[in-house]
Amino acid sequence: MTRKELPEGTVLLDVTDTSYASFAKEFLERTGHQALVCHGPSEGLCPLLAGAGCEKIDAAHGVVFQFDLDRPEHRTILARYKKILDPEIPVRVVVEHGQDKTYAELLADTDVWAREPTAGDLDAFAAQVEAADESRDARS
């Protein structure tokens, strides 16, 4: 599964909260966007931490990342995303109170939501993903 195989505007919801993931996925799909969900591996290490690829991140045109940045492995995953993703792919990171300051260096060049994203936030993010896709298409 690659970006080319999924529709433009595909958003990866990399979140631990299953109820929020359901809400966000349903909202995005109701508004015409493909949404992939990752809660992390059920067993073992995240493929990105194990040095392998990840089909979901390879397919993403935008990422909402809502893992706990106080956990070193979650910070490593976000750092890996920032290293391997095209800089034009929008990434939003949902942080707990104070994490935006504690992890300011890691969060540089990403947009941060310091609260759970609402439907309006997701809609605006999906529009940004679409705009980034259109910009890449226009240059191709």
C-alpha atoms as one frame of an Amber mdcrd trajectory, in Angstrom:
protein
   0.000   0.000   0.000   1.611   3.285  -1.097   0.522   6.895  -1.428  -0.133
   6.231  -5.095  -2.468   3.303  -4.272  -4.696   5.241  -1.880  -6.761   8.305
  -2.679  -5.278  11.713  -2.187  -6.165  13.112   1.206  -5.564   9.836   3.066
  -4.952  10.579   6.743  -3.155   8.276   9.172  -4.600   8.486  12.685  -1.744
   7.286  14.860  -3.586   7.325  18.179  -3.853   5.298  21.355  -7.424   6.273
  22.268  -9.702   3.836  20.432 -12.897   5.837  20.997 -11.278   8.993  19.611
  -9.872   6.998  16.677 -13.377   5.754  15.860 -14.807   9.269  16.015 -12.024
  10.746  13.861 -12.104   7.930  11.291 -15.892   8.115  10.945 -15.801  11.905
  10.644 -13.060  11.909   8.007 -14.741   9.170   5.987 -18.136  10.924   6.169
 -16.456  13.991   4.694 -14.917  11.990   1.856 -11.442  11.254   3.184  -9.730
   7.895   3.496  -8.557   7.299   7.086  -6.128   4.685   8.325  -5.796   3.946
  12.041  -2.758   2.689  13.919  -2.798   2.001  17.652   0.700   0.548  17.555
   1.536  -3.122  17.154  -0.447  -5.678  19.122   2.804  -7.510  19.800   6.431
  -6.582  19.679   7.998  -3.390  18.487   6.639  -0.805  16.075   8.096  -1.655
  12.643   9.657   1.805  12.462  11.502   1.202  15.739  12.584  -2.226  14.522
  14.158  -0.678  11.425  11.475  -1.905   9.041   9.054   0.052   6.893   5.420
   0.745   7.637   2.710   0.421   5.008   0.414   2.836   6.816   2.938   5.660
   7.040   3.969   4.997   3.443   0.328   5.471   2.386  -0.347   8.585   4.458
  -0.845  11.991   2.894  -1.210  13.479   6.393  -0.716  12.251   9.965  -2.469
  12.927  13.258  -0.106  11.652  15.972  -1.569  11.205  19.465   0.824   9.019
  21.411   2.260   9.950  24.821   5.449  11.933  24.228   6.558  11.202  27.796
   7.329   7.681  26.564  10.735   7.508  24.844   9.561   5.015  22.196   6.744
   7.354  21.172   9.176  10.254  20.812  11.366   7.998  18.675   8.424   7.119
  16.408   7.593  10.806  15.907  11.245  11.609  15.203  11.328   8.793  12.646
   8.185  10.138  10.963   9.793  13.538  10.675  12.892  11.964   9.142  11.179
   9.769   6.540   8.105  11.801   5.553   8.193  14.335   2.754   8.285  17.726
   4.536   5.132  18.744   2.632   3.074  16.002   4.300   1.150  17.719   7.094
   1.678  16.285  10.581  -0.384  17.268  13.613   0.756  16.190  17.060  -1.716
  16.053  19.927   0.054  16.757  23.216  -0.801  16.672  26.885  -0.547  19.836
  28.976   3.039  21.143  28.991   4.422  18.654  26.479   4.553  21.357  23.807
   7.185  23.130  25.916   8.967  20.032  27.222   9.397  18.582  23.733   9.615
  21.845  21.779  12.683  20.711  19.825  11.028  17.462  18.719   7.822  19.319
  17.839   9.600  21.909  15.674   8.192  21.938  12.129   4.959  20.235  13.210
   1.665  21.767  14.178   0.529  20.999  17.708  -2.915  20.545  19.185  -2.808
  20.941  22.972  -6.255  19.346  23.323  -8.234  16.572  21.699  -8.979  17.639
  18.118 -12.581  18.490  17.308 -14.497  17.832  14.104 -13.593  21.360  12.986
  -9.905  20.712  13.616 -10.049  17.483  11.625 -11.913  19.167   8.785  -9.321
  21.956   8.584  -6.504  19.406   8.717  -8.076  17.329   5.939  -8.309  20.488
   3.824  -4.615  21.140   4.445  -3.795  17.562   3.386  -5.776  18.064   0.177
  -4.015  21.363  -0.513  -0.606  19.720  -0.031  -1.634  16.938  -2.436  -2.756
  19.467  -5.029   0.485  21.408  -4.673   2.572  18.255  -5.200   0.396  17.262
  -8.194   0.802  20.704  -9.785   4.600  20.398  -9.610   4.613  16.868 -11.035
